[in-house]
């Protein structure tokens, strides 16, 4: 094999984990090739993280959603015109991100190879074109698999109808539907339900469990449910879709859904958001002996090394938490370990979780129900944005900050935020947590006024007042006592 076809590292997939892992190794002088079967950027740029967030911001802007109640606005939506504006803005962001990623790869002298990769032996991959013809063979000392994930098709449901879509195909917008049924109340389903509800689509959300977003703090989950219902959505818990069929001769509500409960629904569009599986088919990992789960997720250790020592994996292909920010760090840590680079030895234990629903939410640390289940003592401090000057100025009536802290040491245990800007604000408690700080950090800090960030101070004061009352009354149950107004 020619020398030019041998690399120190071959990365398969150009999403967040692949791009950052490749750049990390190349920055420290390794010769890197990156194989991508589709377009640079992966699902994060084209069908996942950025598209849904871009559509959300565009929808909020075009509909004046944030200003409706504040100024008594009423916005009529031209559905055909608006979808063109939505898609135009989406393509602008995607194109710029692709250019930015391409510049980063070029700056690090990473060779990008177009095609699908398949292992031929432990140190060689064959690259094939869309017709399956092998165009190149590349060998390497190390491999990083960062091929991402794809939507899991719902069992027993025919997905060939253009209006029965998954979280990838929902972006093929030809109109803003009058009605939509969203199946699945996880992150993706909840985000799209909120987005289309803001656009005026009548939403029905079907979730098999007893609440939305089961992994987040229950208080935030309940607040989101109320917000969706306020936007006119109907939420059906403990149910599932058994069949979908198109009704001939109808222009609206042309899809008929039968639920497990026996209920019948009608919709213009149906979005199935019922989980994802790792993109490992076709890689021939079984020939290497790389361990993979039934859902196609690759098993790795804490350094993102598979059971085959020179093969690493990172990002959505290894499963939870499946966050772009975490995937980037996984790719970096994996390559530092592979090449003995004393730079990043582990992914931080303090990873913020952002969900771009309406309102936005973000968390750092465990939810309250987890602390309760584990018997961890805690106290709660809350502050609502509507009680702050900034919240009143911008009309933020639903948002709040919730701090969980140790009642003995006052050390911060977790922070949960609901409201616009939550994914930005969460970085303040993230640094308090990572330094092992207490809620006194918020009390001692000076925040700009008027801001939503100053609500951290009043949430901390609220927590101290709760703690003082509970101690005075001799109560042992966490979070006891009614809410008190923080000092002003």
N, C-alpha and C positions, 0 to 999 in steps of 0.2 A: 504494500500500500504506500503511495507517495507520502512523503513527510508532511506536505501541506494539508493532508487529510487527518493528521493526528493532532489532538489538542490536549491541553491539561484538563479541560472541563468541557463537557457538552451539556447544555441546558435544553430541556424539551418543554416548550411552552413559554410565551412571552408576557404572561399576566404579571401581577404585582410581585409574586414570589420569584418567578423566572427572571424578570428584568433586574430586580435588585440583587438576586443571588449572582447573576452573571456579572453585574457591575462590581459587586464586592470582590469577586475573584480577580477580575481584570484590573481593578484599581491597584491591587497588590502584585501586579506583574504576571498573572497567569494568562495563558493563551486560551481564549474562550470562543466556542461556537454556540449559537442559539438556533434551535430548529423550531419553526412555527408553521403549522399546517394551514392556518387561516390568515387573519390580519393581525398586525402587531398590536399588542395591548391586551389580548385575551378577552374573556367575558367581562372583566371589570370595566373595560372601556366600551365594549360594543353592545352588551346585552344586560349587564348587571349593575354594578355600583354607580357609575357615572350617568348612564342613561336615565335610570329611575330618579336620581336626585336632580338631574337637569330638567326632566319633565315636571317634577314637583315644583321647582322654583319658577319655571315658566308658567305653569298653571296658576300658581298663586299670584303672579304678576298680572297675567292677562285677565284674570277674573276679578282682580281687586279684592281677593278673599280676605286679606288681613285688614282691609279698610272698611269692609261692609258694615260691621256693627259699630265701629268707631265713628264713622261719618254718615251712617244711614244710607250707604250706597246700594244701588241695585244695578247689576250688570247683566245685560242680555248677551248670551253667547252664540255667535255665529259658528256652528259646529264645523262646517266645512272649511271656513276661513281659519278658524283657530287651530285646527289640526295641522294646517300648513305651517302656521307660526310655531307650533310645538315641535314639529319635525325639523324645521329649518334651524331652530336654536339647538336642537339635539345634535344635528349633523355638524354644526359649527364647533361645538365642544368636543365631539369625537375626533374630528379632523385635527384640531389643535393638539389634543392629547396624543394622537398618533405621531404627529410631527415632533412633539416633545420627547416621546419615548425613543423615536428613531435617532434624534440628536444625541440622546444619552448613550445609546448603544454605539453610535459612531464615535463619540468622544472617548469611549473606553476601548476602541478598536476591537469590538466584538463582531465576529462574522455572523451575519444572519443568513440562515439557510432555509429556503421555502420548501415545504413538503411535510409529509407524515413520517414519523420515526417508528422503527420497529427493531428491537434488539435481535441481532443474529448470533451473538455470543456475548459473554459478560463484559467485553470491552469494545464492542462494535455495534453501531446502529446503521441500518439501511434507510435512506431517505427516498420516499416515493412521491410521485406527482399525483394529482387527483384521479388519474386513470390507473393508478397502481403500478406504474413503471418505475423501477428503481433508477434514480438519477445520480445517486452518490452514496458512498459508504464512508463513514467517519468513525474513527476510534478515539478513545480518550482514557485518561487515567481515572477520572471521576465523572459521575453523571448526577445531574439534579433534575428530577421529574417534577414538573410544575404545570401539569396539563389541565388543572382546574376540574370543574364539575359541570353536569348538565341536568336539566329538570328530569325527575322521575315520572314517566307517564302513568296516569291513574289506571288502576287495574279495571279492566272490563269496559273502558270508555273509548269510543272511536274519536280520534283526534284529527281526522282529515278535513273536517269542516273548517273553513277559514275563520269562522267566528268562535271556534272552540280552541283555545290557545293555552300555551304554558307561559312561563315568565320570560322566555326568550322571544316567542312569537308575538307577544302582546305589543312589542315595539313596532310591528308592521301595521301602523295605524293608517286606516283609510277614512276614518271619521271618529268623532267623539260619540260613543253609543248613548242612547237614551236610557238604557238599563243594562246592568251587568250583574252576573252572579259570580262572586269570588269564592272559590273552594279552597279553604285552608286559611287559618288565622295566625300563621307564623309571621315572620318578619316581612317576607316578600308580599304575601297576600294582604297584610295589614297596610303596607306602604301603598300598594296600588289601589286598594279600596279607598283610602283617604284621598289619593291623588284624583281619582275619577269622581269621587263625591264632591270635591272642590270644583270640578268642572261642570257640575250639575247633573251627572249621571246618577240614576236611581240605583243604589247598591244594595244587594242582598249578599251577606257573607255567611257561608256555611262552614262551621268548625266542629269537628268530631269530639273535641274535649270540652271542658266546662268553662273555659275562658280564653281570651286572646293572649298570644305571646306568653306561653307558660313559663319561659325561662326568665322573665323579668319580674321585678317587684310587683306584687299583686295590686298595690295601690295605684301604680302607674298603669297597669293593665286595665283596671276598672275605669280610670280616668279616660283612657283611650276609647273604651267602649261607649262611655257617655258622650264623648266628643263625636264619634261616628254617628251615633243615634241623633245627636243634635244637628248633624249635616243631612239627616234624612235616611240614613242607612238602617236596614233591618238585619239583625244578627241572630242567627239560629245556631245554638249550641247543641252538642250531643246528637248531631245528625250527619248524614253523608249523602252524596249524589250517587245514585245507582245507574241512571241512564240519562242520555241527552240525545234528542232527535230534533231535526228541523221540520217545522210545519210548513207545508207547501202553500204558496199563494199569499204569504204574509210578508209585510215589509218591516214591521216592528214586532218585538216580542216573538220572533220567529223560532226561537229555540225553546223546546219544552223539556223540562228537567223533572225527573221523578226522584224523590228522596227516600232514604231508608225508612223514614217515619211514615211514608205514604203521601206526604204532601207533594203537590204539584207546583212548579214555578215556571215563569216565563221570563225570557231575557233576550236582549239583542246580542249579547256577547257573554261567553263563559270563560273565566280564567281559572285554570287549575294550578294551584301552588301547593303541592303536596310532597315536597322534599326533593333532594338532589342526590346524584350518585357520582362517584369519581370517574373521571375520563381515563380509564386504564385499558379499555378494550383496544386490541390491535397493537399494543406495545410489546406483546409476547413476553410479559414478565414471568410467566410460568416457566419459561425456558431457563430463566436465571434463578428461579426459586424465591423471588421476592414475594413476601406475604401480603395478601390483599383480602379485604373483607368481602362479604356477600354484596355490599353496596358499592364495590369498586374502590374503596378507600385503602390507600397504602398504609401499612403499619410501620411506625417509626419510633425511635427512642427520643429522649429529651433533647438530643442534638440533631434530630430529624434525619437520622441515619437508619436505613432499612436493615433487615437481617442479612443483606449482602453488603459488606462494609464499604465498598466504593460507590454504592448507589444511595443517593439521598432523595428525599421528597419533601415538598413544602407547599403550602397554600391549600386551596379547597380540595385538592386530590387526597389529602390526608384527613379530611373531615373537619369537625368542629375545632375552633369557633368560626371558621370560614369568613373571616373579616379581611378586607384588603390591607389595612394597616398592620395587622398581625402577620399576614402572609409575607409582607415585605421583610419584616424582622426575622421570620422563620428562614427565608432564603438567605439572608445575610449571615445569620448564626450558623446555618448548615455549612456554608462555604468557608467560614472562619475555622470551623472544626475540621473540615476536610483537608484544608491546606495549612493547618497549624498556625493560623494567623491570630496573634494575641490581641484581638480587637473587640469582638463581641462574643462572649462565651455563653450567653443564654438570653432568651426572650424575657423581657421584664414580666414579673409576676403581676404587675398592675397594668391591665389592658382595658382601656375604655371601650364601652360598647355603645354604638350609636344607632338609633333606629329613626329613619326619616319619614315618620308618619306625620299627621297633622292633628295635634301639635307634635313637634319633634320630641324625642326622649333620648336620654343617655345615662349610663350607669358606670360606676367604678366600684368594685367590691361586690360581695354577695347580697342578694335580696333579703328582705326582712324574714320571709318565710323560711329561708335556708338557715339563718341564725337561730330561729325558733326551733326548727327541727333538730338541729345539732345541740341545742341546749346552751348556746353561747349567750351570756348576759349582755344586754344592750339597752341603750336608751335612744329615744328619737328626738330630733329637733327639726321643726318644719318652718318654712316661710313661704308665703304665697306672693307671687309677683304683683298681684292686683293691689297689695298693700304697700308697694314701693312706688316712688314718684315716677320712675322710668316705666314701670308696668302700666301705670295710669296714663302716661303720655302716649305709649304705643298701643294701648288697648289690650294688653296681655292679661286676660281674665282667668284663663285655665291653668296657667303654669305655676309650678311650685318647686322648691328645693327640699329634699328630705335627707337629713344626715343621720347615720347610725353610728353610735360611739360606745365605748366601754364605760360603764357607770363608775368603775373604780379609778381608772387612770385617765379617763376622758379621751383616750386615744381613738382617732377616727377609724371606723371599721368599713364604712361604705358611704357612698353618696349617690342619690338618684334624683334626676332632674327631668321635669316635664315642661315643655314650652319652647317657643322659638329661641334659637341660639343655644339649646341644651348641649349640642355636640361640641360647641366651643367652650361653654362654661365649665364642662366636666373636667377640663385640664387643670383647673384651680385645685379642686380636691384631690386630683390624681397626684399632684406633687406633694400635698400634705400626707397622703397615704404612703407614698413611696419613701418618704423620709421618716415614717413612724410617728408623725406629728399628732397633736391633739386638736380638739375643736377650738382651743385657745388661739391657734394660729389665725382663725377667722376673726375672733374677737379683737386680737391685737392688730390686725391688718387695717390699713387705711385704703378704702375703695373709692374710686371716682364717684361723684354724685352729679346727676342721677344716673344710676346704672342698675341693671338686673343683678350684677355680681355682688352688690352690697347686701343682697338677700342672704348670702352665706353668713354674714355677721349675725343677722337676726334669727336665722335658723339655729345658730350655735347658742345664742341667748335663750331661745325657746327651749332648747334641749337642757340647758342648765336649770331653768326654772322648773321644768318637769322633774328633773332629777332631785332638786331641792324639795319639792312637794312630796315626792315619793319617799324620800328618806325621812322627812318629817312625820309622815303617816305610818312609816314602818312597813311599807308594802314591798314585796319581793318580786312581783310580776313585772316583766319588762314593758316599758312603754306605757305604764299606768298613769292615770290622771287626765283631766280634760286639757284641751289646748289653752295656752295662756298667750296673751299678747306680749311680744318681746319689748324690751326697753327701747325708748326712742331717744 
